Amino acid sequence: MTDRAFFSNLLRDRSSAAFLTLLAALAIAVPVLNLVVPASSPFHLSTYVLTLVGKYLCYAMLALAVDLVWGFCGILSLGHAAFFALGGYAMGMYLMRQIGTRGVYGHPILPDFMVFLNWDALPWFWLGFDRFWFAMIMMALVPATLAFVFGWLAFRSRVTGVYLSIITQALTYALMLAFFRNDMGFGGNNGFTDFKDILGADLQQDSTRVVLLVVTIAALALSFLACQFIVASRAGRVIRAIRDAESRTRFLGYRVESFKLWVFVFSAMVAGVAGALYVPQVGIINPSEFAPINSIEVVIWVAVGGRGTLLGAAIGAVLVSYAKTYFTGALPEVWLYALGSLFVLATLFLPRGIIGLMPVRQEAR
């Protein structure tokens, strides 16, 4: 499919066009509501809500990444939280290097936790993270490298189904245990926090937060377009064939392992970028982001929103995350039961998710 044909089809797809229009409107409205509208106005967008919106949009990017491999290629990954967290740690390392003498212990080079643990030199894997361009490369390269190594070993061995899901979950759990260790050089249990600025801009200023949110909106739109382009391409038809009948696709002469590997690596890169955008807006990154439950939650977002639709995955991420924010404050003791019930009800009564209730073209079918 040519680029012109792709964008022509995209415009005819009303749901995708509406989603992109909504993101554009959000990018325009947020700066106005937060920076222009006075705080006394009921239409003012507070810093708290600004942070929540940014977090939800990062989750939407993560849901797109999971839906690409699960909804279209049939790879049920329960380890995408690892790629999300690795991207977040790459951004966190850059932000920690920017603190300098303004930290608690005032060391010009070493982060505070290293000074506290009596480290006398910066580890080699921290070198270069004082430069934003280097950190940007690592945000995508580190998750992509892990996905490539893991995927090459797993797909080459033809590990599929529930076995692959269990291995991906074990991967993220192993990384969580490793990052909890103080001698790993990543802040141990506390992780990274108390960030000061990014590219010289104060992270506590609303103007900086607005810019980060607008960048997140742009990244979400680009990720959505990239995933749509992949799905609509010839390669997209092949990965759907792999999902529906992997053995037959291999029999037809396609290198199934290669297709699965590149889509898995691309998905990891999207998840890593989402994690990198998440950290400066939320203000903290620690090993709990690797927790297997986080990856399971992402799968629930996709299932509730609509597996194999991309748009449904993004909608499910936002709606379920908002429900979590509300119910963990109002009824914290029942939230996990509500989440499990939501997944069961969606599976039984909404097999196509929320998006299945709307007149949307189902790309997965």
Steps between C-alpha positions, in 0.01 A plus 500: 500500500634843401519787748229689307266201507567445870410856600199495269368188672582649838288806429213279385523307827288734709606352833872551433441849362290586806770369734771709333271805500435450871873487569554819299220673691651383828840640402338838438261503796743391774737801477204737494316341793812473714702812415242753381182423692539636858511259793176649637309387191315166503652433156856522630705181456695437818853363517367180654259437212773595253724231645220242492424569135867466410521171688191360330633590154828321576296198601311528170833475313590192703161346418561561128831316530336199663205498260736498201665174609200336666204619296664473160785249536358274771793550740355533850781683675478529878832681520451832325524677834873418480542697176292785643713509816832481312402803294401674821830418666691639200315830538544486879877462463512813287286694747716386792812621322338842465458545877872555563584704811130568570459150645481422870869418518613760247733279297555648151514163320369213714124466562396528865442128550855425385642754746288347776631152414862630498560444129819677395450502121225504243435151351589461133138444395412847634746670267337707230171550683585862568414559132136500397560364150684200646219435748244520217685231307520277807127542569426303185822303452509324839142362481554412134821311578337302778202422277729393215708264715199354676292477183778345295547224758130442563369515144792304359413226751134531394378576848136607468176530689484487876865392524614823336271703727648335810856560380433869433349531847805331649722744311341809647495343848872420478574858397294630790702293748826615341407870511402470867867436584698804612820377340341508154548875487136593433389630836379171645156497656463879484594536136533854364305806612537868597565604139578866447492586131510370145696677227540790741125539561366473855288186532291663772377772268160452339637620167752215498231248587282633219783457251558144620130424460494642147809292413324193641193572288721528191680175589167321549373625164820393323493160672138452396581593139804274494300205634220569254751512215651166605158337530387631160820393323577167337705408805191572708303244304776248560507555877121458511542176310758393759249576773223299333701208363871507576574152362325571170681832465833326551400233248435773242865599523492800730772531764261515792774554760632809319156663479429430866841629602485838327146577614596401856806728490300791362238449769772509767631828361155660521465376859846639585416845363174494698695426818746780426217752463330366813789564741543880481125551528446268795830587667620157606618165364572195716511119466126468567447601136640157405237318708322226299163635611568812292537292184182313584316830543610606152350182355175582683502851349531352153235233559251747647560760230506259209779266401624538144360850443780731626244772568322275749827426677567872551143561620515204737827623651356843575165379634635221721781723632248769586284241677806387694577857606144551619436168673839473670410827672132434563503122557863388519424159649275389211694632202679175414170310517342760274788471253473122486124518460539753220731266311264202544193700395678644197611151395151350539277779372729729299737273307588795275530738794346843536593586144279214385197701609587770246475489120878463460681305234653196670858476370569174679240304309 
